[in-house]
């Protein structure tokens, strides 16, 4: 039986479900239903035991007394529940004993008034009442503390989950903003050079593409998910900017299975892969390199592959435990690995391969979640 007097909320904790959404209403529901049940049980047992109808007066008064005493106990218990253990239990047992004594005295006194010809002494009536009333109040008190501690545990669990979600969101935002900004500086330098050479048309085109790319990256939430088709369009914006710098040395190719275009993935997940390919495959080679992005369904997953025709890595160029390229800063690939782990847990695959004749390949597999379907993990729109 829950306990708290109105307008004081029934419990001092957040509700674990709809029933406790309104704590005052939940209190009165439990309190009234509980005491109605107690009253009905006493009436049925009394009538079954051959009691006369004037016994109902005693039961009504006893129920009202018990109802009132539990309201007072609820106020006292609420003030004690977060105190030190010894104080809380000591005071609670004292209050319980006092309430039992008061209730038992009223019951015994009223019974003696209603049935003056009873052969049972007042002491005997008092002892019987103490047994019945103590049992009722002890059960009520135990249920009060049980419900409150349960709700307190639920509140603590909810708080932990909120903190974990906030921490995960902060980490995901940090990972998104960790994207290598070198291309931005390079692009601005290229625009500056074009302006100095008075090549205003290509400078304007490059600035327009940069503006569109930055608008996209700043408009999306760090923890947002987008479709693969949207991610590819963003990559094309980025590649258009870089292609104005590298011209024919940068040769991008896209092979996207139409069925995989609706797959959802963390925003800007693939951009560091393209950036790494440009940095370590296109830039060092005079002839440049091809960069190929393929995506296709693989059972219940979508497999995305980014490969280049660069020089690849040396035999010890990849850490066998993490798969991170040791010849680079490792930030881009580590960023992607962390974001995948945050978003999909162990339901993802991240693998890097370096061919013996050159070239570097990154393979990503994530659950296929079409656009409009609920997402997995902590990265959500």
N, C-alpha and C positions, 0 to 999 in steps of 0.2 A: 504494500500500500504506500503510494507516494505521499510526500509530505511537504507542505509549505503553505503559509497562509497568504491569501490575496491581500494586497496587490503584490506582495513579494513573490518573485518568480519561484516556481517549484524547485528548480535546481539552478545552481550557479554556473552551469556548464552548457556548452553548445550541444544541440540535439544530434543523436546519431541517425535519426530518421524522422519521417513526417509526424509521427505521433507526438514527439517532443518538440515540434516546431514552435508551438505555442505552449510555454511551460505552465502558465497559469491555468489554461484550459486542461492540460494534461493532469495537473494536480487535482483539480476538482473532479475530473472524470474518475481518476483512480480512488480518490478519497471517498466520494459518494458511492461509487459502485462497490468498493470494498466494504464499507459499513452497511450498505443495503444487504450485501451477501451475508455479513455477520449477523445482522438483525433477522434475516430470513432463516438462517440456520438455527438460531436460538429459539425462534418461534416454533419451527417444525419440531425440533427436539423436545421442547416443552410440551406442546400439544400431544406429541407421541408418547410422552411420559405420563400423561393423564393430568396435566396441570389445567386449572380452570382459566377462564378467559381473563380474569383480573391479573393473571400472570403477564399479559401483554403490556400492562402499564409499567410493570417493573422492567420489562425488556426495552420498552421505548425510552424510559428515563435512563437506563443503563447505556443504551446506544448513543443517546445524545451526550451523556457524560463522557463516554469514551471518544466520541467524535471531537468534542471540544478539547479534551485533554491532548489528543494527538495533534491538534492544530497548535497548541501551545508548545508541545514537544518539538514540532517541526521548526518553530522559530528558534528554540534553544539549540537544537541539533545543528541547524545551519550556522549558528554563530560558533559552534565548537568543532565542526567537521575538519577545518584546516588548522586547528591548533595542534600543539604537541600531543603525541600519542597518549602519554600518561594522563595529561589533563583532560583530553577529549574523552577517553574511555572512563576515567574516574567520575567526571561530571555527568556523563551520559548514564552510567549505572545509577548514580545518585538520583538523577531526575526520573529515571525509570522506576526506581523504588518508591519515590515520593508520589508519582502519579498513580502507581498501583495502589498505594495505601489510601489515597484520596478516593479513588474509584471504588475500591473494595468497601471502604467505610460507608460511602453513599449507598451502595448496593445492599449491604447488610442492614443499614438503618431503615431503608425504604422497605425491604422485605419484612422486617419486624413490624413496621407500621401497617403494611397491607395484610399481614397474616399474624396478628397478635396471639392467636391460639397455637402457633407453631411450637412444637416441643424442642426445637433446636435452639440452643442458647445463642446469644449475640456473638460470643467468641467463636462458636462453631460456624455460624453464618459468615463471620469475617474471614475465617480460615478458608472456607470454600470459595468465597468471592476473591480472596487474594490469589488462589490457585488459578481460577478462570481468568481473572483480569491480568495477572502477571503473564500468563501464556499469550493472551491476545496482544498486550502491549509489547512483549518481547518479539513476537513475530512481526508486528508492525514496524518496530524499530530496526530489526534485522533487514527487512525489506527496504526501508528508507536508506540505510547505509549502503546496502548492496546496489541499489539503483544509482545513488549518487556516485559511488566509486566506479561503477561501470561507465557512467557518463563522463566522469573525470578522466578515465582511461581513454575513452573515445576522443575527448578533447585533446589530450596529449598526443594521441596518434595522428589526429588531424593536423595539429600544429607541426609535428615532425614532417608529415607529408607536404605541408605547405612550404616549410623551410627547404626541404629537398627539391621541390619543384622550382622554388625561387633560385636555389643554388644552380640547378641544372640550366634554368633559363639564362642566368648570368653567365654560366660557362659557355653556353651556346652562342650568346651574344659576343663574348670575348673571342671565340673561335671565328665567328663571321667577320669581325672587325680586324682579325689578324691577317687578313689577305694582304699579300705583298703589294705595296703601293708603288713599286719601282716603275711599273708601266705608266702610272700617272705622271711621274716626274719626266720620264722619257718622252711621253706624249706632249707634255707642255713644252719641253725643250724643242721638240720637232716643230710644234706650232710657232714657237718663237723664231726658229730658224726660217720657216716659210714666210713669216711676216717680214723679217729682215730682208729676205730675198724678194719681197714684194709679190709673192705668189699668194695673193689673197684668196683666190678661189679654192685651192686645195687646203689652205689654212682654215677657211670657214667650214669646209666639209669635215675636216678632222675635228674641229671644235664642236660642230654639231653632233657628230657621232659620240664624242666624249661626253657631251652634255646628256645625250640620251642614255648612255651607259650609266653615268653617275646618278641620273634621275631614277633609274630602275633600282640601283643598289641602295640608294638612300630611302626610297619609298617603301621598300619591303621591310617587314619586321625581321630582325636577326634570326628569329626562331621559325620563320614562315616556311611552308613547303609550297612548291610550284610543280607544274607538270613538266615532263621532260621536254615537250614542245616549247614551253616558255623558256626553259633553261637553254635550249639550243638557240633560240632567237637572241637571248642575251649574249651567248658565246659568239654569235655572228656579229653582234655590235662590237664586242671586244676585238674580234679578229679583223673587222673592217678598220679599226683604229690602227692595229699593229701592221696590217697589210700596207697602209699608207707609208709606214716606216721601212718595211722590209721588201715591199713590192713583190716581185716574182720569187724571191727566196722563201717566202712563206706560202705554202700550198696546203690549205685546209680541205678536208673531205668529210662529208657527213653521210653515214649509211644508217638511217633510222628506220626500223621496222614500224610501219603505221600502227600496228597493234600496241606498240610500246610507248607511243607518243603521249598517252593519257596517264602514264605512270607518274606517281608523285615522288618527289625527292627534296631534300633540304635545298633551299635557295642558294645559288652560287657554289654548289658543291664541286662542280667540274671545272670552274674557272682556274683554280690553282694548278690543275693538271695541264691545261692548255698553256698557262703561263710558264710552267716548268719546261714544257716541250719547246716553247719559243726560246727560253733562256739557255737550255742545254743542248738543243738540237739545231735550231735555226741560226741563232747568233754565232756560234763558233765556226760554222761551215760557210765557205764562200758561196757554195751552190745552194745553201739553205736546206730545207727538209720538208717532207710531207708530214702532215699531222692528220690522223684519221680518227674520227669518233664514230663508233658503231654502237647500236643498242638493239636488243632483241629479247623476246621472252624466252625464258628457260624454265619450263615447268610453272611453278607458282611464283617464280622470281623474274626480275628483269635484270639482264646482264648488260653492263655498259663497259666498253673498252675504249681506252684512249692510247694510241700508239704513235710513234714517230720513227723517222728514218735517220735519226742522228747517229752519233758514234756509240751510243749506249754507255754502259758503265764497265769499269774494270771488274776483275773477278771478285774483289773485295769492296766493290762500290755500293753494295746493298747490305745492310745489317740483317743477318738471317733471322734474328729474333723479332725485329720490328718491321722489316721491309722498308726501312727509310733509306733514301739515298744519302750516303755519307759524303758524297762529293758536293752536295748542295747544303744549304742551311737546314734542310729537313723540315722546315716549318710548314710548307704547303702540304706534303704528304702526311705529316703527323696531324695537321689540322683536319684533313679529310678523315683519317682513321678515327680520331676522337669524335668527330661529328657523327660518323656512322655508328660508333658504339653508343653514343648518347641517344641517337634517334631509334636504333633498331636492336640494341643489345647484341645477343649472339645470333640474331636472325640475319646477319649480313656477312659478306665476304669481301675482303680487300687483299689483293695480291699484286705484286710487281714482278715483272719478268724483264730480263735483259738478254737479247739474243747474242749468240757467239759472233755473228757478223755485224753487230751493231743494232741500233734500234732499242727503244725502251717502251714497255707496255704496262699499263695499269688496268687491272680488271676489278670491277665492282659488281657485286650482286646484292640486291636488296629485295624485300618482298614487293610483289606487284600489287600496288594499291591504286586502282583507277581513280581519276579525278571525281570527287563527290563522295568517296568512301572514307570512313573514319580512318585516321592515321594511327600508326603504332609509335610508341616511344614518347619522348618529351618534346620533339620539334613538331609544333602544330601551327596551323594557320589560325 
